[in-house]
């Protein structure tokens, strides 16, 4: 039995990560792990705090461990641990050591870094429409510093899905 390949969909806010995760899972007839942060923050009756980031990160990985059991070839993860690292560093000037450890321990076979070429879509959870380039470059630097394999995914929604499929097939020599 072939091991499931884990693919992280990452990048700044409003870059189509959730849409891309769902579409790729559908295309490859497999599972995906939604971004838990959205669900968690939606249920809060207060602004999120620094300690919430660790709670979110732990549950995100827990859900990933459960989802991989039902995956078929690939597991698409709508976020990964670089996201809480960047968020916590930006907002609070520090990052919990557990998150840093998980980045090293829980790497993915491929990271798809979503480009900022989609129009910004306002959302109560999105905070920095004017800083998309700043965050995109930070994500790119993080991936390069860790030496993680990644591809930048650009284009409108349909092109983005097609470009991601091409990147995945090319990377894993499936087509």
C-alpha positions, 0 to 999 in steps of 0.5 A, a space after each residue: 500500500 502506497 503512503 498517502 502524500 500530504 499536500 499543504 495549501 498555504 499562503 496569505 488571507 483571501 488567496 483561495 486556499 479553501 476553494 483550492 483544497 476542496 477542488 483538489 480533493 474532489 479532483 483526486 477523489 480524496 479527503 481534505 482538512 478544512 481550516 479549523 481556525 475559521 470554525 474556532 473563531 466563528 464560535 468565539 464570543 470575543 476577539 481571539 487571543 494569543 493562547 487561542 492560536 495554540 489551541 487552533 494549531 493543536 486541533 488542526 493537526 489532530 483533524 489532519 491525523 484523523 483525515 489521513 485515515 480516509 485519504 486516497 493517495 493524497 490528503 489536502 490540508 487547508 493550512 499548516 503550521 507555518 500559518 499560526 507561526 506567522 500569525 503569532 509572530 506578527 500579532 504577538 512577536 513570539 511563537 509557541 515552541 510547540 508550533 515551531 516543533 510541529 513545523 519540523 516534525 509534521 512536514 508535507 510532501 508538497 506545499 502549494 503557496 497561493 499567490 495574491 493575484 485573486 481579488 481580496 474578499 472581505 470577511 470578518 476574520 480577515 485582517 490585513 488586505 493592505 499587507 498581502 504582498 508582505 505576508 506572501 513574501 514571508 510565507 515564501 521565505 519560511 518555505 525556503 528557509 525550512 527547505 520545504 518543496 513548494 510551488 506557487 499557484 496563481 491564476 483565477 479560480 479555474 486556472 488556479 485549480 488547473 495549475 495546482 493539478 499540473 504542479 502536483 502531477 509534475 512533482 509526483 510524476 503522475 502525468 
